[in-house]
């Protein structure tokens, strides 16, 4: 089992940047592909980005491609989401998640096994 704690959310103006962090503890961090998801009020939880165990492979939702970047530091048991050129429609609670087995690039939230508590990101226009 792995425990996940997100940090770095906040209020930012459109066009600004934020960097989210997700610290993992418990079982070996390198066992888990990781993903970032977001959920706005009244909407489903959607995957924003995912990264393979080694960090060599990444994938992004079309709405954030070119603006967001996922990375991981396996020595620090941490995964990051760098968010640039933020838009009001990026406003949501952001969650990191760990996937215990299966394809690393799975899209569905149901494919992930462990979740953080979430961090609020609000982008003002």
C-alpha positions, 0 to 999 in steps of 0.5 A: 500500500502507498500513501499520497499527499498532494501540495502546491495548489492555490489561487492564480491569475489566468496565464500564471503557473503552479507546480503541484507535488505529490509525496508518496510513502509506504511500498516502493514508489518505483513500483507504481505508474502515477497519474494526476487527475482533476475534478471540477464541481458536477463533473467527472474525475478526469486524467490530466497526465500519467507517467511510467514507473521509470519516468521515461514515458508520459501522456497528457490529456489534449486540453493540457498538452503543451501547457502541463508537464508531469515528472517524477523523482524516484529518489524523493518518492515524489511526482510533480505536475508543472502547470503553465499558461493556466486558464479558468477552465483548469479550475478543479481539485487535483488528485494524484494517484498510484496504479498497482499493476496493469498498463501504465497509461490507463485513462480511467480513474477506476484503474488507479488504486491509491489516491491523495486527498486532493489540492484545490487549484483556482484560476481567476480570469 
